[in-house]
Amino acid sequence: MKKIDKHIEIVRSSVASFNSMSGVSCHDAQAVLAKHYAHVGITMIDNLSDLEALVDLKPDLVFLGMKFVPIAPDLGLEDPNKIWVTSYLDEHGIVYTGSSQLAHELELNKHLAKQHVHDAGLATSEFFVVPLNQAIPSHNLPLTFPLFIKPTNRGGGVGIDSKSVVHTPFEFDEKVAFIAKNLQSDSLVEKYLDGREFSVAILKQEYSTEYSIMPLELIAPKDEYGARILSARIKAADTERFMEVTDEDIKYRISTLAIDVFHALGARDYGRIDIRMDTFGVPYFLEANLIPSLLKGYGNFPKACLLNIDLDYESMLLSIVRLAFCRSPNSTTYVPYLATSNIAYAV
């Protein structure tokens, strides 16, 4: 098979907290894309100089595995003057996979995403934020217990554990203090939802305005308190169970909420929306991941693609790349799907 004469650079960082893509996932993606494109490289970006070097390479497309680099490395995630990779590439006329800066900013700041979704008239659980190193009297909170507490700016379940569900003022103070001390983050405090949890993969259909909306139900093992929490430990060990959503009413309601949230956040091409139900089966938006894990056999996004529409790993990656190339006016990049000619797209 003749390769397409295009240069793709996959970008990630050697600084773990800047990454949305693991090293294994990065090299797996490189191996797949290199079968179809003439030059597929990997660039590590830790600072502005690395971004400048990326632009000097003049790639035809950048496959995003990260969102930003800080101007001040010591501030990391907390740097208010981040350089957003997408905006930098926009300025230099280089196309890239997935969403642009605004959507990534909302995704990174979970409380802003929730507020944006709420302002759009969509369902998300009630919440408030405890700013870093600012106390809120735990005996006079704006919401009643039980509550769920997590950092405002971490993904992958970081900062989430069996103590994230709190029932008393003491537990509240303890968890907020832990997040402030260990993660240097504000705390997002939500009304705890004790219903079923879903991860909804969204992928734009090529040459169409339609989207494939592909939900999975996720079932974490019970922790020592009987709660099913997708903690960092559970996610890293990949011990949660996933199931196809077969109830048509539930599938319709969570799919509708997911695509509405996706659009409300200004997302583009692909991403994952996490949803949880309350006791009464009402679905609420939890958070978004617009550079979801694409690790073969692990990430919920590729699992959802395979289970819902029989879209395999290779075809999924090629689709994401082609969607990005469609934004390049000089691109001719069609690569046929592999073994997916009879796809029945999810609602």
KANOR-V434841 format. One record per pair of residues at least 4 apart in sequence whose ideal C-beta (glycine too) atoms are under 6 Angstrom apart, sorted by sequence separation. I is the first residue (numbers start at 0). J is the second residue. D is the distance in Angstrom with one decimal. If there is no record, write none. Layout:
i: {I | I}
j: {J | J}
d: {D | D}
//
This chain:
i: {20 | 29 | 32 | 45 | 74 | 98 | 153 | 159 | 166 | 177 | 178 | 221 | 222 | 229 | 250 | 266 | 276 | 277 | 294 | 299 | 303 | 310 | 12 | 20 | 44 | 69 | 82 | 88 | 98 | 116 | 153 | 165 | 204 | 233 | 261 | 293 | 310 | 12 | 33 | 44 | 69 | 105 | 117 | 129 | 165 | 178 | 221 | 222 | 233 | 244 | 276 | 292 | 304 | 324 | 11 | 32 | 71 | 88 | 105 | 116 | 203 | 70 | 150 | 178 | 219 | 274 | 293 | 324 | 11 | 69 | 149 | 165 | 201 | 202 | 219 | 291 | 29 | 70 | 105 | 113 | 149 | 219 | 275 | 42 | 175 | 201 | 261 | 301 | 304 | 321 | 29 | 69 | 162 | 260 | 273 | 113 | 200 | 273 | 11 | 67 | 68 | 85 | 86 | 127 | 149 | 219 | 301 | 85 | 148 | 199 | 257 | 272 | 9 | 25 | 67 | 147 | 83 | 125 | 147 | 197 | 198 | 271 | 295 | 317 | 110 | 220 | 9 | 145 | 146 | 197 | 198 | 270 | 9 | 158 | 219 | 271 | 145 | 196 | 253 | 46 | 144 | 217 | 218 | 314 | 264 | 266 | 314 | 44 | 158 | 217 | 260 | 313 | 7 | 314 | 148 | 215 | 216 | 256 | 61 | 164 | 150 | 216 | 7 | 253 | 271 | 310 | 13 | 138 | 214 | 252 | 5 | 14 | 137 | 6 | 7 | 8 | 9 | 10 | 12 | 13 | 61 | 63 | 150 | 152 | 3 | 4 | 12 | 63 | 151 | 2 | 8 | 10 | 60 | 61 | 62 | 63 | 137 | 150 | 151 | 308 | 2 | 137 | 151 | 308 | 50 | 54 | 66 | 308 | 148 | 149 | 307 | 25 | 214 | 148 | 214 | 110 | 109 | 146 | 147 | 212 | 108 | 20 | 108 | 147 | 19 | 107 | 146 | 19 | 129 | 145 | 212 | 18 | 17 | 131 | 142 | 8 | 269 | 10 | 6 | 6 | 7 | 8 | 9 | 11 | 12 | 5 | 10 | 11 | 131 | 268 | 7 | 9 | 130 | 197 | 128 | 129 | 199 | 16 | 128 | 16 | 201 | 237 | 127 | 161 | 241 | 161 | 164 | 126 | 161 | 243 | 124 | 125 | 203 | 124 | 202 | 124 | 201 | 160 | 159 | 200 | 156 | 198 | 199 | 156 | 157 | 156 | 198 | 76 | 110 | 197 | 109 | 156 | 155 | 196 | 195 | 194 | 192 | 194 | 194 | 215 | 192 | 193 | 215 | 213 | 192 | 254 | 213 | 211 | 200 | 198 | 200 | 205 | 203 | 213 | 211 | 212 | 211 | 121 | 121 | 116 | 119 | 116 | 105 | 124 | 123 | 122 | 123 | 102 | 102 | 101 | 102 | 98 | 116 | 98 | 97 | 112 | 109 | 106 | 106 | 102 | 98 | 97 | 96 | 63 | 96 | 94 | 94 | 94 | 60 | 60 | 27 | 24 | 24 | 19 | 31 | 31 | 28 | 35 | 3}
j: {24 | 33 | 36 | 49 | 78 | 102 | 157 | 163 | 170 | 181 | 182 | 225 | 226 | 233 | 254 | 270 | 280 | 281 | 298 | 303 | 307 | 314 | 17 | 25 | 49 | 74 | 87 | 93 | 103 | 121 | 158 | 170 | 209 | 238 | 266 | 298 | 315 | 18 | 39 | 50 | 75 | 111 | 123 | 135 | 171 | 184 | 227 | 228 | 239 | 250 | 282 | 298 | 310 | 330 | 18 | 39 | 78 | 95 | 112 | 123 | 210 | 78 | 158 | 186 | 227 | 282 | 301 | 332 | 20 | 78 | 158 | 174 | 210 | 211 | 228 | 300 | 39 | 80 | 115 | 123 | 159 | 229 | 285 | 53 | 186 | 212 | 272 | 312 | 315 | 332 | 41 | 81 | 174 | 272 | 285 | 126 | 213 | 286 | 25 | 81 | 82 | 99 | 100 | 141 | 163 | 233 | 315 | 100 | 163 | 214 | 272 | 287 | 25 | 41 | 83 | 163 | 100 | 142 | 164 | 214 | 215 | 288 | 312 | 334 | 128 | 238 | 28 | 164 | 165 | 216 | 217 | 289 | 29 | 178 | 239 | 291 | 166 | 217 | 274 | 68 | 166 | 239 | 240 | 336 | 287 | 289 | 337 | 68 | 182 | 241 | 284 | 337 | 32 | 339 | 174 | 241 | 242 | 282 | 88 | 191 | 178 | 244 | 36 | 282 | 300 | 339 | 43 | 168 | 244 | 282 | 36 | 45 | 168 | 38 | 39 | 40 | 41 | 42 | 44 | 45 | 93 | 95 | 182 | 184 | 36 | 37 | 45 | 96 | 184 | 36 | 42 | 44 | 94 | 95 | 96 | 97 | 171 | 184 | 185 | 342 | 37 | 172 | 187 | 344 | 87 | 91 | 103 | 345 | 186 | 187 | 345 | 64 | 253 | 188 | 254 | 151 | 151 | 188 | 189 | 254 | 151 | 64 | 152 | 191 | 64 | 152 | 191 | 65 | 175 | 191 | 258 | 65 | 65 | 179 | 190 | 58 | 319 | 61 | 58 | 59 | 60 | 61 | 62 | 64 | 65 | 59 | 64 | 65 | 185 | 322 | 62 | 64 | 185 | 253 | 185 | 186 | 257 | 75 | 187 | 76 | 261 | 297 | 188 | 222 | 302 | 223 | 226 | 189 | 224 | 306 | 189 | 190 | 268 | 190 | 269 | 192 | 270 | 230 | 230 | 271 | 229 | 271 | 272 | 230 | 231 | 231 | 273 | 152 | 187 | 274 | 187 | 234 | 234 | 275 | 276 | 276 | 275 | 277 | 278 | 299 | 277 | 278 | 303 | 303 | 283 | 346 | 307 | 308 | 300 | 299 | 303 | 321 | 322 | 345 | 344 | 345 | 345 | 259 | 260 | 260 | 263 | 263 | 264 | 283 | 283 | 283 | 284 | 264 | 265 | 265 | 266 | 266 | 284 | 267 | 268 | 287 | 286 | 287 | 289 | 289 | 289 | 289 | 319 | 290 | 323 | 323 | 326 | 327 | 323 | 324 | 295 | 293 | 294 | 290 | 313 | 316 | 316 | 334 | 332}
d: {5.1 | 5.9 | 5.4 | 5.6 | 3.7 | 3.8 | 3.9 | 4.9 | 6.0 | 5.8 | 5.2 | 5.3 | 5.4 | 5.5 | 5.8 | 4.9 | 5.3 | 5.1 | 4.7 | 5.9 | 5.6 | 5.3 | 3.9 | 5.3 | 4.2 | 5.5 | 5.9 | 4.3 | 5.9 | 4.8 | 5.2 | 3.8 | 4.8 | 5.5 | 4.7 | 5.3 | 5.3 | 5.3 | 4.3 | 5.8 | 5.7 | 5.3 | 5.5 | 5.2 | 4.8 | 5.5 | 5.8 | 5.9 | 5.6 | 4.6 | 5.2 | 3.3 | 4.1 | 4.4 | 5.3 | 4.6 | 5.1 | 5.2 | 4.4 | 4.9 | 5.4 | 5.9 | 4.1 | 4.9 | 4.3 | 5.0 | 5.9 | 4.1 | 4.9 | 3.5 | 5.4 | 5.6 | 5.5 | 4.8 | 5.9 | 4.2 | 5.3 | 4.4 | 5.6 | 4.7 | 5.2 | 5.0 | 5.3 | 5.0 | 4.7 | 5.7 | 5.9 | 5.5 | 4.9 | 5.6 | 5.9 | 5.5 | 5.4 | 5.2 | 4.3 | 5.7 | 4.4 | 5.2 | 5.4 | 4.2 | 5.2 | 4.9 | 4.6 | 5.4 | 5.9 | 5.2 | 5.8 | 4.9 | 5.5 | 4.5 | 4.1 | 5.4 | 5.5 | 6.0 | 5.1 | 5.8 | 4.3 | 5.7 | 5.7 | 5.2 | 5.0 | 4.5 | 4.8 | 5.3 | 5.0 | 6.0 | 5.9 | 5.7 | 5.3 | 5.5 | 5.6 | 4.1 | 5.8 | 5.6 | 4.5 | 4.1 | 5.0 | 5.0 | 5.1 | 5.8 | 5.1 | 5.2 | 4.4 | 4.9 | 5.8 | 5.4 | 5.2 | 5.9 | 5.4 | 5.6 | 5.0 | 5.6 | 5.8 | 5.0 | 4.6 | 4.7 | 4.5 | 5.3 | 5.9 | 5.7 | 5.1 | 5.5 | 5.4 | 5.0 | 5.4 | 5.6 | 5.2 | 5.4 | 4.6 | 5.6 | 5.0 | 5.6 | 3.7 | 4.3 | 4.8 | 5.0 | 5.0 | 5.1 | 5.4 | 5.6 | 5.9 | 5.4 | 5.0 | 5.6 | 5.2 | 5.0 | 5.5 | 5.2 | 5.8 | 5.9 | 5.0 | 5.4 | 5.3 | 4.2 | 5.1 | 5.6 | 4.5 | 3.8 | 4.5 | 5.0 | 4.7 | 5.1 | 4.7 | 5.8 | 5.5 | 4.8 | 4.6 | 5.9 | 5.4 | 5.5 | 4.6 | 5.7 | 5.4 | 5.3 | 6.0 | 5.1 | 5.2 | 5.4 | 4.8 | 4.3 | 6.0 | 2.9 | 5.9 | 4.4 | 5.8 | 5.8 | 5.7 | 5.6 | 5.1 | 4.3 | 5.4 | 5.5 | 5.3 | 5.4 | 5.4 | 4.2 | 5.6 | 5.7 | 4.7 | 5.0 | 5.0 | 5.3 | 4.4 | 3.7 | 5.1 | 4.4 | 5.6 | 5.3 | 5.2 | 4.5 | 5.9 | 6.0 | 5.2 | 5.1 | 5.4 | 4.2 | 3.7 | 5.7 | 5.9 | 5.9 | 5.2 | 5.7 | 5.4 | 4.1 | 5.8 | 5.8 | 5.3 | 4.4 | 6.0 | 5.4 | 4.7 | 4.5 | 5.1 | 4.6 | 4.7 | 5.6 | 5.5 | 4.9 | 4.8 | 5.4 | 5.7 | 5.9 | 4.7 | 5.2 | 5.1 | 3.8 | 5.5 | 5.4 | 5.1 | 4.6 | 5.3 | 4.3 | 6.0 | 4.7 | 4.9 | 3.1 | 4.4 | 5.1 | 6.0 | 5.9 | 4.9 | 5.8 | 5.0 | 4.0 | 5.9 | 5.3 | 3.7 | 5.7 | 4.7 | 4.3 | 3.6 | 5.9 | 5.6 | 4.9 | 4.7 | 5.4 | 5.5 | 5.5 | 5.8 | 5.5 | 4.0 | 5.6 | 5.2 | 4.9 | 5.4 | 4.8 | 4.3 | 5.1 | 4.4 | 5.1 | 4.7 | 4.8 | 5.1 | 4.6 | 5.3 | 5.8 | 5.2 | 4.8 | 5.0 | 5.7 | 4.6 | 5.9 | 5.4 | 5.7 | 4.5 | 5.4 | 5.0 | 4.6 | 5.6 | 6.0 | 5.6 | 5.5 | 4.2 | 3.8 | 5.1 | 5.2 | 5.8 | 5.1 | 5.9}
//
